[in-house]
Amino acid sequence: MLQTANPGIPAETWESLSIGGRDAQLLSLREGLWGPRMDAVAACPNCTELLDLNLSTRELLGQRGLPTNEAVTTSLGEYTLTFRLPTTGDLIALGQHGDLETLSARLLRSCVLAAFRQGVAVHPGELPPEIVGGIEDQMEEADPLANVQLSLCCPSCDHTWRAIFDILSYLWTEVEIWAWRMLADVHTLARAYGWSESDILELSPTRRQFYLNMVGA
């Protein structure tokens, strides 16, 4: 989607963005297409009640993290570590072969640039679980848009939970719905007036809706 919207920018540029950096671009793209307001629905996991959610691209974009390519050096217990943020290119390189734990370990190894325990170099694959967890926490803090979670409370049963909001799947669904709607509009106007698809698509949204109203669509 980003490549299509920005044909002059190489695909490698998008792949090099951190996950949060990429999602910030998707949020900006979505706002340019349909404005800042995003309506969504969440089902309560306790009683299945549906909650209507009103989200804002601008509020989410206010949570931008570090620049994509900036490395982070930190100390966790006896360890000094330098890591970078995961990118879309990293996820593409991982593929889908292996369980989640194995893929997560491979991703971490590719993002940890250096690890030392009291001055002695340590392989990223040998870091203890508590250190790995600490790195993951700091990655999330540095790139908050990579894992957007909404705090929700059900008005019917007062159950509280956290739900993940993924702009990638949200925007793709919106584009898909829009595309099917456009095809239906073209079909309706082509049947009513005999116009070609290109002629119909050249109409402004306001004029296209006027003609749809005239034919009772």
Secondary structure, 3 states (H helix, E strand, C coil): CHHHHCCCCCHHHHHCCEHHHHHHHHHHHHHHHHCCEEEEEEECCCCCCEEEEEEEHHHHHCCCCCCCCCCEEEEECCEEEEECCCEHHHHHHHCCCCCHHHHHHHHHHHHEEEEEECCEECCHHHCCHHHHHHHHHHHHHHCHHHHEEEEEECCCCCCEEEEEECHHHHHHHHHHHHHHHHHHHHHHHHHHHCCCHHHHHHCCHHHHHHHHHHCCC
